[in-house]
């Protein structure tokens, strides 16, 4: 595969080698674009090549880590874990959170580049809003690792680390169907399942986050057959992604939309059986609206099934109390470890291991990716998966706050 950075042509067996080369340019050489890289005679292909050197790779390099927000625990945990891991490996880390504000994030990344970052690890707010920052990074030979959310429409994205976002959606759809008595936890249809019709409503994440579409598609591919056969009915008729998306994953916006749905569609007393929710913050907004009209307060007492994502401590408590039905546990410690590994690989001239080189097309190129597995959490596996793995302690689950 031939790849071009626009400055120097690289011969790369995989995109990771390109990234590694770029990193050597930016990092180990320690002096900006082109510094420290050994230009070699054109290879057989006739292209210029740049040698990737190992050595004291990483030591003393600066990694800019841009996280979207501190309003959700997962991003705080992600940021801290990535920082800790990189510092442990000898890097200096510039960690910034952007309060879900796009201009704040672009300024932070501009600043990282100005301050001489050698590598950038970025979890974007709006995946399409970082083009000038990525152009600048590309021009300076600074490799970019897209963290959890794919940065779109720019060639200067060297590697993507995330969870399997489509399978997160499948897991959310399966959890909803399971809560409605239609399938087992592994998705196997239940033999004497209810025939319905049962009413459900759908929520999706922020349309500017590339992940949101993957989650929604995975969930809908799982749920749609039950809608087609009439077992499930989306009573509001709002089934298109754009109709159900929630800008910035806002809990308040989700609560408001659920309240509107309840008054517009369910005021006649029709029963709502379940709500597909893509994120724990959104789930809590939905639950507040549902309880606000007197449903529940627990699932056993008639609260509709509500799914989630991220294993946020406030939602784990709700799951433990039979209020939220499920969440998808994405172990951010593993994602952080993987990212540190990717940065180190790039620094040392090793092509980072990818387990997906097909699905994450950012509009300009397919970005080599490493996707991690997720676990669906219900009340009865909190102990094993969440407490047992040390993600939250039993006291934290009880209190619903992190210590
Ligand atoms: C992440 C999810 C998270 C959501 C809201 C997505 O990009 O992949 O884990 O729930 O953002 O923060």
Boltz pocket constraint, residues with backbone or C-beta under 6 A from the ligand:
constraints:
  - pocket:
      binder: B
      contacts: [[A, 72], [A, 74], [A, 148], [A, 149], [A, 205], [A, 209], [A, 211], [A, 212], [A, 249], [A, 278], [A, 279], [A, 280], [A, 309], [A, 310], [A, 330]]
      max_distance: 6.0
